[in-house]
Amino acid sequence: MASVLSTYDTWKQFLGERVKNARSVGMNDSTIQTLAKEIGDFLMEKVDPKNDEERVLKELWAVSDDSERKVLAGIMMKLVD
């Protein structure tokens, strides 16, 4: 996972591909958003940010409650769409 997180653009591309793949197998956006939130939770707890953008996202994630994190996950989905 380190190579995926090495640059913010690489991370966005990776995330965009995963969102596209999830949709292609029939997942709706609500389900994808929930999964994206769970991935965000994992990244916040287990992965050190590799660049400034990831550091900002981690800080936003850390101060957000569960519903706000789901919104952030949805925003990230829109960003990579």
N, C-alpha and C positions, 0 to 999 in steps of 0.2 A: 504494500500500500504506500510505502514511502515514495516511490516514483510517481504515483498518481498525485500525491500531495506536494510534489516538489515545486510546482508553480501553480498559481491560481488559475491560469488559463487551462492548464492540463486538467486540473480538478473540475473546472466547469465543463470541459469537453467530456470527461469521464461521466460526470453526473448527467449531462444531456443525453449521452448514449444510453445510460441505464433507464432514464425516464422514457425514452423512445422505445426501448426494448420491452419495458413493463407494459406500456400501452399496446404494443403489438401482440402481446399475449392475452390481452383483454382486461388488464387491470384498469380500474377507473382512477381518476385523479385523487379522489379522497383516500383511497387505499395507498396510492403511491406517496401521498403527502404524509400519511401515518408512518409508512416505512422510512421515509426521508427523515422524519423526526427521530425515529429510533436510531438511525445511523448517526444523526447529529449528536444524540445523547452519548453514543459509544465514542465518537470522535472527541467530544469534549472531555470525557473521562480518561481516555487511553492514549490519545495522540497529541503530541506537541505540535503547535502550528509551525509550518515551514516558511511562512512569509507573512508580510504585514496584513494582507487581506484576510488570511485564515486566522490571524491573531485577533482582528476586529470581530470576525464572526464568532470566535470562541468567547470573547468578552461579552458580546450581545447575548449569546446562548446562556452564559453563566448567570446573567442577571434576569433572565426571562423565566416566567412560569411555564407550565406545560402548554397552556393554550397559546401563549405568545410564541413558544418554540414551534408549534404546529404552523402558525402564521409565517414564521421565518422560513420554515421548510417549504411552504407554498410559494413564498417569494423567490426562493432559490430555484424552484421548479420553473417559475415564469422567467427568471433570468437566463436559464439554460435552454429554454424552449425555442 
